[in-house]
C-alpha cells in the first residue's frame, strides 16, 4: 500500500510523528512524506532538515510559498500551490494521501487533488475555530476526503453533518497525544542549553494572528507586547514564534522587539521539535497564547492555559483552559490568579490509547 503524508509546517509534522514512526516500520506500506510550505523557509526554521534527519520514508518537496503575509500574498501562494500540486498529482499516484488540520496551504494541496480523485484521509476534522479562516479550510479538506479521523465524538458528529454521512468517520483520539504517558522527554537543562534559554522559572507563550478581522491584529499584537512586558517583571518567558498566517509578521516583530528589550528575561525559539516542545510545556509554570497545543495537549502535562482572543473560539476545551479577550488588564489579572492555583489534576478529553496503531489498522481494513 502506497501512502503519502502531506506536511507543511513544524506544527503538523510534530503531530504526525507517532503515525510516521508506525507507518515507516510497516513493511507492507510504502511511505512518502510530501513536504512543502513553511518547512522549506529559512524564516520558519527550515524544518525540512528535521524531516530528512528522521528518515521515516521517501521525501518529495513541493515549492511555492511566499515569505510575505498580506492577504494578497496568501491568495497568490494558494494559487501557486494549486498549480504545482496539480502537476504533482498528475505524475504521482498513491493509494491514500493523509492531510492534517486546517491551514490554507494544506487546503490548496488537497483542493488540487480533487480532479485526480485522490483518496484523502483527513485528521482533526469537525473542529471549530471562529477567530480564524482556517475554519473554512478545515471544512474544505473534510469535504474532499474519503476517511476521517477525529479527536472526539462531538467532532465525529460535526464531520457527519458536513459530509452528509456517518460512514468512514472514526474517533481514535488526538494523534499528538499518542504515547504521551510513556514518552521520555529530554531533560530541560539540556533543552535550555541547546536553544540558549535562561534556566529559570518561565511561562510558555505562543501567539498567532486572528485571520478573521485582520485589521484588528495591529492592535492585538501591541496588547500582547504590553501584557508580556508586564508579566516579564514577574517571571521569565519562553516564546515560540507564529506560523505563516496573514498578519503573522505583526506578532513576530513584536516578539523580536520584546526579546531585544528584555534579553535576560525573554527567550525566542523558532522550532523546538515535538519532544523538546513537550519538555518546554512540562516544565513551564503555565501557557499563554492562542495556539491549538494549549487546547489539545496542555492538560496531559497538568498545565493551565490562558487562551487569548477568538482564534480558538468554538473548540472543545479541557477545564485547564481560561478564555480572556485581548486586554492587557485582563490578561495580566488572569495570569496573577492562575499563578495561585494548585496543579491541574483533571483529565484530557482528547486522549485515547494507541491512536496511531488504530489509525493504521483502520486504513488497512478499509483498503482490504
C-alpha positions in Angstrom: 0.0 0.0 0.0 1.4 3.4 -1.0 0.6 6.2 1.4 1.6 9.9 1.1 1.6 12.3 4.0 1.2 16.0 3.4 3.2 18.2 5.8 3.5 21.9 5.5 4.8 23.1 8.9 6.5 22.2 12.2 3.1 22.0 13.8 1.5 19.3 11.7 4.8 17.3 11.5 5.0 17.2 15.3 1.5 15.8 15.5 2.2 13.3 12.7 5.4 12.0 14.3 3.9 8.9 16.1 2.0 8.0 13.0 5.0 8.4 10.8 7.1 6.1 13.1 4.4 3.4 12.9 4.0 3.7 9.1 7.7 3.6 8.5 8.0 0.4 10.4 5.2 -1.4 8.5 6.8 -3.5 5.7 3.6 -3.5 3.7 3.4 0.3 3.5 5.5 2.5 1.1 5.6 5.9 2.8 6.3 9.2 1.1 6.3 12.5 3.0 5.2 15.4 0.8 6.9 18.4 2.3 6.0 22.0 1.4 5.1 25.4 2.8 7.0 26.6 5.9 9.2 23.5 6.0 11.2 25.0 3.1 11.6 28.5 4.5 14.6 29.7 6.5 12.4 32.2 8.2 10.5 29.4 9.9 13.5 27.3 10.8 13.9 25.4 7.6 12.3 22.3 9.2 12.8 20.2 6.1 16.1 19.3 7.7 14.3 17.7 10.7 12.2 15.6 8.2 15.4 14.4 6.4 17.1 13.6 9.7 14.2 11.5 10.9 14.3 9.4 7.7 10.8 8.0 8.0 10.4 7.5 4.3 10.9 9.0 0.9 10.6 12.8 0.8 9.0 14.8 -2.1 9.4 18.6 -2.0 6.8 21.0 -3.4 7.9 24.6 -3.6 5.7 27.7 -4.0 5.2 29.7 -0.7 5.7 33.4 -0.2 7.7 34.8 2.8 5.2 37.7 2.9 1.9 37.6 4.8 -0.6 40.0 3.3 -4.0 38.6 2.1 -2.8 39.0 -1.5 0.4 37.0 -0.7 -1.7 34.3 0.9 -4.0 34.1 -2.1 -1.0 34.1 -4.5 0.6 31.3 -2.5 -2.7 29.3 -2.6 -2.7 29.7 -6.4 1.0 28.7 -6.8 0.5 25.6 -4.7 -2.7 24.6 -6.6 -0.6 24.8 -9.8 2.4 22.9 -8.5 0.4 20.2 -6.7 -1.8 19.7 -9.8 1.4 18.7 -11.7 2.5 16.5 -8.8 -0.8 14.6 -8.6 -0.6 14.1 -12.4 2.8 12.4 -12.0 2.5 10.6 -8.6 -0.1 8.0 -7.6 -0.9 6.9 -4.1 -3.5 4.5 -2.5 -4.1 7.2 0.1 -2.9 10.7 1.0 -3.1 11.9 4.6 -3.8 15.5 5.3 -3.9 17.1 8.8 -5.8 20.1 10.1 -6.8 23.3 8.6 -4.0 25.5 7.2 -4.5 27.3 3.8 -1.5 25.6 2.2 -2.9 22.2 3.2 -6.2 23.1 1.7 -4.5 24.1 -1.6 -2.7 20.8 -1.7 -6.0 18.9 -1.2 -8.2 21.0 -3.5 -5.8 20.5 -6.4 -6.2 16.7 -5.9 -9.9 16.6 -6.4 -9.9 16.3 -10.2 -7.4 13.4 -9.9 -9.7 11.6 -7.5 -7.1 11.3 -4.8 -8.3 9.4 -1.8 -7.5 11.8 1.0 -7.6 10.9 4.7 -8.3 13.9 7.0 -7.1 14.2 10.6 -8.7 16.6 13.1 -11.8 17.4 11.1 -15.0 18.7 12.6 -13.3 21.2 14.9 -14.3 24.9 15.0 -12.0 28.0 15.2 -14.3 31.0 14.8 -11.4 33.5 15.0 -9.6 32.1 12.1 -10.3 31.5 8.4 -8.7 28.1 9.0 -12.2 27.1 9.9 -13.2 27.3 6.2 -10.1 25.5 5.0 -10.7 22.7 7.5 -14.2 22.0 6.2 -12.9 22.2 2.6 -10.5 19.4 3.4 -13.2 17.4 5.1 -15.4 17.6 2.1 -12.6 16.4 -0.2 -11.7 13.4 2.0 -12.7 9.8 2.0 -11.7 8.7 5.5 -11.9 10.9 8.6 -10.1 10.6 12.0 -11.4 13.0 14.6 -10.4 13.8 18.2 -13.8 13.5 20.0 -17.3 12.1 19.4 -18.6 15.7 19.2 -16.3 16.3 16.2 -17.4 13.0 14.7 -21.0 14.2 14.6 -19.8 17.5 13.1 -18.0 15.7 10.3 -21.0 13.5 9.7 -23.1 16.7 9.3 -20.6 18.2 6.9 -20.3 15.2 4.6 -23.9 14.1 5.0 -22.9 10.6 6.0 -22.0 8.5 9.1 -19.6 6.3 7.1 -15.8 6.2 7.4 -15.5 8.6 10.4 -13.5 7.3 13.4 -12.7 8.7 16.8 -9.3 7.3 17.9 -8.4 10.4 19.9 -5.8 13.2 19.2 -2.8 11.8 17.4 -0.4 14.2 19.1 -1.2 12.6 22.4 -0.2 9.1 21.2 2.3 7.5 23.7 2.5 10.7 25.7 2.3 8.9 29.1 5.2 6.7 28.2 7.4 9.3 26.5 10.8 10.0 28.0 11.3 13.7 27.4 14.6 15.5 27.1 16.0 17.0 30.3 15.0 20.6 30.4 18.5 21.8 31.3 19.7 20.2 28.0 17.0 21.8 26.1 17.9 25.2 27.6 21.5 24.8 26.6 20.5 23.7 23.0 18.2 26.7 22.5 20.0 29.3 24.6 17.2 29.6 27.1 17.6 31.0 30.6 17.2 28.1 33.0 14.8 29.8 35.4 11.0 29.6 36.1 9.1 30.7 33.0 5.8 30.7 31.2 5.4 29.3 27.6 3.9 31.7 25.1 2.7 31.3 21.5 0.6 33.8 19.6 -0.8 33.6 16.1 -2.9 36.3 14.3 -6.6 36.2 14.2 -7.3 35.8 10.5 -10.9 37.0 10.7 -10.9 40.7 11.2 -7.3 41.1 10.1 -7.2 44.8 10.7 -7.5 44.2 14.5 -4.2 42.4 14.7 -2.1 45.6 14.8 -3.9 46.5 18.0 -3.8 42.9 19.3 -0.1 42.5 18.7 0.5 45.7 20.7 -1.6 44.4 23.6 0.4 41.2 23.6 3.6 43.1 23.7 2.4 45.3 26.6 1.0 42.3 28.5 4.2 40.3 28.2 6.2 43.3 29.3 4.3 43.4 32.5 4.4 39.7 33.1 8.1 39.6 32.4 8.6 41.7 35.5 7.4 38.7 37.5 8.8 35.7 35.5 10.8 34.6 32.5 9.1 34.0 29.2 9.9 31.4 26.5 8.2 32.3 23.2 7.6 30.0 20.2 7.1 32.0 17.0 3.9 32.3 14.9 3.1 30.3 11.8 2.9 31.8 8.3 -0.6 33.4 8.5 -1.8 36.7 7.2 -0.6 39.4 9.6 1.7 36.9 11.3 4.7 39.3 11.0 3.0 41.7 13.3 3.3 39.2 16.2 6.7 38.0 15.0 8.1 41.6 15.1 6.5 42.3 18.5 8.2 39.2 19.9 11.6 40.1 18.5 11.2 43.6 19.9 10.3 42.2 23.3 13.4 39.9 23.3 15.6 42.8 22.5 14.1 45.0 25.2 14.5 42.2 27.9 17.2 39.8 26.7 17.7 38.4 30.2 14.0 37.6 30.6 12.8 36.6 27.2 13.9 33.6 25.0 12.6 33.0 21.5 12.6 29.6 19.8 11.6 29.2 16.1 11.2 25.5 16.2 11.5 23.2 19.2 10.5 19.9 17.6 7.9 17.7 19.2 9.8 16.2 22.2 11.7 19.5 23.1 8.4 21.4 22.9 6.7 18.9 25.2 9.6 19.3 27.6 9.1 23.0 27.5 5.4 22.5 28.2 6.1 20.1 31.0 8.5 22.5 32.8 6.5 25.7 32.2 4.5 27.2 35.1 1.7 27.9 32.6 0.9 28.7 29.0 -0.4 31.9 27.5 -1.4 32.5 23.8 -3.9 31.2 21.3 -2.4 28.1 19.9 -4.1 24.7 19.4 -1.4 23.0 21.6 -2.8 24.8 24.6 -6.2 23.3 23.8 -5.2 19.7 22.9 -2.0 18.8 24.8 -1.6 21.0 27.8 -3.9 19.1 30.1 -1.8 16.0 29.7 1.1 18.0 31.2 -1.2 19.3 34.0 -0.7 22.9 32.8 -3.1 25.8 32.9 -3.6 27.8 29.8 -4.7 31.4 29.3 -6.3 31.3 25.9 -6.5 34.9 24.5 -9.0 36.1 21.9 -11.2 34.2 19.5 -8.8 32.2 17.3 -9.7 29.0 19.2 -13.3 30.0 19.8 -15.7 27.2 19.3 -13.2 24.4 20.1 -14.0 22.0 22.9 -11.7 22.7 25.8 -10.4 20.9 28.9 -11.0 22.6 32.3 -7.4 23.8 32.5 -8.1 26.5 29.8 -9.2 30.0 30.7 -10.5 32.3 28.0 -9.8 36.0 28.1 -10.1 38.8 25.5 -7.3 40.9 24.0 -6.9 43.2 27.0 -3.7 43.9 28.9 -5.6 44.3 32.2 -7.5 41.0 31.8 -4.5 39.0 30.6 -2.3 40.2 33.5 -5.1 39.8 36.0 -5.8 36.2 34.8 -2.1 35.4 35.0 -2.0 36.5 38.6 -5.0 34.4 39.5 -3.9 31.3 37.6 -0.4 31.6 39.3 -2.1 30.9 42.6 -3.9 27.7 41.6 -2.8 24.2 42.6 -1.6 21.9 39.8 -4.3 20.9 37.4 -5.5 17.4 38.1 -8.3 16.9 35.5 -8.3 14.6 32.6 -7.6 15.3 28.9 -10.8 14.7 26.9 -8.8 14.3 23.7 -6.7 11.3 24.9 -7.1 7.7 23.8 -4.6 4.9 23.9 -2.7 3.7 20.8 -4.1 6.3 18.4 -1.5 5.8 15.7 -1.9 2.0 15.7 -5.7 2.3 15.5 -5.5 4.7 12.6 -3.2 2.4 10.6 -5.4 -0.6 11.3 -8.5 1.2 10.2 -6.8 2.3 6.9 -5.7 -1.3 6.3 -9.2 -2.6 6.9 -10.7 0.0 4.6 -8.1 -1.0 1.9 -8.7 -4.7 2.2 
